[in-house]
Amino acid sequence: MRRLFLTTMLSIGLVLFCASGCTKKPSPEEMNKLTEARASAESAEKKLAELRAERAQLEATLDAKKEELRKTEEERDAIKAKLGE
């Protein structure tokens, strides 16, 4: 995901650089494109952070459920052992 983001930003920068020619200052249109690209990049980074936080939460929930399952299976096995005696 990060590699895709960096590749996209590099491509946008290269296009803007090539399209700008040899002027000293970027045109208003180029500035608008750059601003849009920057906003898009920030949005993508925010979404990535949200997804990473959600993943961490889901992994923690999964670990808790696995532990609960392990304890329940131990309890089941103990009950089976008592009934089998």
C-alpha positions, 0 to 999 in steps of 0.5 A: 500500500505504501509502495503504491502511494509513493509510486502514485505521488512520484508519478504525479510529481513527474507529470507536474514537473514535465508539464511545467516546462521551464517557468520559474513559478508554477501556474495556478492550474499546476498549483491546483493540481498539486493541492488536489494531489496533496489532499488526496495523499493526506486522505489516503494516509488518513484512511490507511491509519484508520484501517490499521487501527481497525485491523489491530482492534480486530486482531485483539478481538480474535485473540480474545475469542481464541483464548475464550475458546481454549478455556471452554475446550479445557472445561469441556474436556474436564467435564468429559473426563469426569463423566467417563470415570 
